[in-house]
Amino acid sequence: MEKRQETIKNLKKLGSKVVGEIDKGENPSLDVPIRTLSNVKYDTTRRMIMMGTGVAKRYFFNVGHVRKFVQTIEAAALAKELNEMGKHLSLREAFYRMKRTLPDSNINLVDEQGESNEAIEDLELITDASRELLHINANKLGSVAGKVVIQDKGDVIDWSKLGSGGWSIPSNVEDIIFKKVDAKFIVYLEKAAEWERLHEDRVWDKLNCIVISSQGQATRGIRRLLQRLSIEYKLPVYILTDFDAYGWYIYSVIKYGSISLAHISGKLAIPNARFLGLTADDIIKYDLKKHLIKFEEVDLKRLEQVKNYDWFKNNKEWQRQINMMKNEIKGKAELAALTSHGISFISDVYIPEKIKRNVWLD
């Protein structure tokens, strides 16, 4: 309730500023922090991506600015309404709520969801309130299982007793109360299929851990849940992804944060996360070369980008892995290839052995 009142206060402050400028006969403006690579830096002390101090001025009476200006104000009005009502909308619903034709014109306030999404992201920066605090949520794209009991909106939920599907991770996990957490570490997987293998094998019970998955890049809700468990219960986080540049980037985002969300790295990044996924050494050790997938041009370009990120380029072990992938292995591989050694090889051998021997990358 306190957070909601603070969010409403910040939204009203923004509205009062714009109205005040109109009353004074001034050109209404918004100060929007710049969300580009030029305004982002890697903080070596905190070991996460942080946003710089660059700010762009956006004016109402400016042909190049007016559309985004109005979209941002509309997003603010919607967020205020949602907070005052205590209700939430999905990003898709927010798009339809904002989409309408302006009076006496044939111009829509927003034409595509990308526009409303961007307006909401700008509003986050302007008000210093996350999308979740604005009461706008993304889709649920993750599952979790483990010996954990939580309270969510008055309901007590046991993650170990939810059948084959596990608990579906919501977009907003800020108000979740942990009643019991019995785990030594967390295993995160980028693919739901591998999570289902671990869940069916009851890895969370056998290894006394929590298993979490997404479907590709982890959502904010998943990243925040991982961070909360890591910080509040001092649980190591092990990241398992495929042997490819995109999988390694997923690890990078969870560990260091992302360029587009640099303004909330402190709420999402997990600098102590460890990479437990497929490496070049695993390809050789487990004889997975016959399961390699040929590189496409886009893979090589992505690999070069990853190689030159500040948080990778000064890491000798990661540079060795990247060079081996490109020059020696010359291909990529999926975690699913481990099933060539047995249906439950990843659960019974791969994960337990690597954790026991501390075979992970930082």
Beta strands, then each sheet from edge to edge (+ up, - down):
strand 1: 29-33
strand 2: 40-43
strand 3: 48-51
strand 4: 55-59
strand 5: 89-90
strand 6: 136-137
strand 7: 143-145
strand 8: 148-152
strand 9: 155-158
strand 10: 167-168
strand 11: 177-181
strand 12: 185-189
strand 13: 209-213
strand 14: 237-240
strand 15: 274-275
sheet 1: 1+ 4-
sheet 2: 2+ 3-
sheet 3: 5+ 6+
sheet 4: 10+ 7- 13+ 12+ 14+ 15+
sheet 5: 9+ 8- 11+
end
